[in-house]
Amino acid sequence: MALEDLLHFGALPPGEVALRLGLAVVFGLAIGLDREMRDKPAGLRTHAMISLAACSFALLALGFVHILAESGGNTMRADPVRVLEAVATGVAFLGGGAIIQARGDVRGITTGAGIWLAGAVGLACGGGFYFLALLTTVLGIILLAVLGFIEKRLIEGRPAQSEKATSGAHRR
């Protein structure tokens, strides 16, 4: 088998495959940066790997569709939407695992949402929807950074939970 055969992936040239995988990593890193800077459990590596994996699944779906189309497609019906559903479900499971509840306090919801977003970005890169992947990443970063800043300012203006509990106890 020639090197050319090993590098060929369905209808996509090797450079296109590399571009899609590379962008998935870069965009996943960008989304994970906020989580990393806030010292959250799922940061740079987690988001980049999820985006890369989702991209790879999307590329595999495209590759399988291409193989089936070349073989006449009579042996099996191809449904790339099933890949999207499987990746979305798997990534949602990982995101759900990032959410914990302790003493009535829920944490990790934003990290879970970021994980799910990284999966969507990876699928978009894998499907070749670069503008969608870029715009989704940019909007996700804006949501994380800008709204994170606003939330922090709002929280700083409120009394802490322990102060509320203490002040309420003294009033009684």
N, C-alpha and C positions, 0 to 999 in steps of 0.2 A: 504494500500500500504506500503510495507516494505521500509526501508531506502535504502537498496540495489537497489531497483527499482528506487528510486528517483535519486540516484547517477549515474546510468547507462545512458550512452548517446550513443545510436546507437551501433556501433561496438567498440567504444573506451571506455576503462576503465577510471574511474574518475581521476586517477593519470595522464593519458595522456592528458585529457582535461585541468586539472589544469596546467600541464607543458606548453601546448600551449598558454593558456591565460597568464600565468606568463611571459613567454618569450616575448610575444607581448608587455606586459607592460614594461618590462625591456628594450627591444630594442627601443620602442617608447620614453621612457625617455632618452635614450642615444642620439637619434636624436634630441630631444627637448632641450637637455642641451646647445647646441651651441646657439640656439635662446634665451634661458633664460639668458645666460651669456651676450648676446648682448642686453638685455632688449627689446626684440621684443614682439609684442602682443601675438603671439602663441608660447608658450614655453613648459616647461615640461609637465604640465597637459594636454594641448591641444594635443600634439603629442602622449602621452601615451594613452589618451582616444580614439583617432582616431585609433591607432594601435590595442587597445583592442576591439573596436567595429568591426573593419574589421576582426579580428580573430574570433570573435563571429559569424559574418555572414558566414565565411568560415566553421566553425564548424556546424552551422545550415544547410548549404548546404550539408555537409557530412551526417549529421543526417537524413535529408529528403531523400537523396539517399538511405541510409541504410533502412529506413522504407519502401520506395517503393520497394526495392529489396526483402525485407522479405514478402511483400504482393503480390509478383509476378510481380509487375511493370506494370500490364496490364491496370490499370486505368489511368495512367498518365506517360508522358515521362519526365524523370529528366534531367535537363541540368545545372550542377553546374557552367558552364561558364557564365550563366546569372547572377549569384550571383557576380562573379568577375566583370562583366560589370557594374552592379548596384552600387557596392561599389566604383569602380574606378570613375564612374560618380559623385556619391555623394561626394566623397572626393575631386575630382577636383572642384566641386562647392564651397566647403569650402575653398580650396586653392585659388580659384579665389576671394573669399570674402576678403582674406588677402591682396590682391593687391589693392593698391589705387593709384590714380593719382591726383596730386595737382600741379597746376601751371606748367604743362609740365614735372614734375618730377615723375617718377613711382617708387613706393616703395612697398616692401613686396613680390617681386617675389621669392626670396630665401625661405622665410617663406612658401609661397604657395607650392613651390616644396618640402619642408620638410614635409608639411602636406600630400602631395600626396605620398611621400616616406613612411611615417609612415603607411599609409593605405596599401601599398603594403607589408610592413613587417608584418602587422597584418594578412593579407590574407595568407602569406607564413606560419606564425606560425599556423594559423587555419587549413591549409592544411597539416600540419606536415612536411613542408619543412624547417627544422631547419637550415641546412647549408646555404640554400638560404637566410633565414631571417638574420642569423648572418653575412654572407658576405655582404649582401646589407646594413646592419646597419654599419658595419665597413667602407665600402667604402663611405657611406653617411657621416659619421663622418669625415673621411679623407677629403672629398671634402669641407665640411663646415669649418673645422678647418684650414687645410693647405691652401686651396685657400683663405679663409677669411684672413689669416695672410698675404699672398702674395698680395692680393688686398689692404689691409691696407697699406702695404709698398709702393705699387705703387701710391696710392692716396696721401700719405704723401710727395712723391717726386714731385707732380704736384701742381701748384698754385690753390688756391680755386676758385670756380666759380665766387664769388663776386669780387675777385682780377682780374680775367680775364676780367670781364665786366668793372670794373673801369679802368684798364690799357688800354683797347680798347677805352674807351670814351675819355681818355686824349690824345690819339694819333690823334684823329680826329680834 
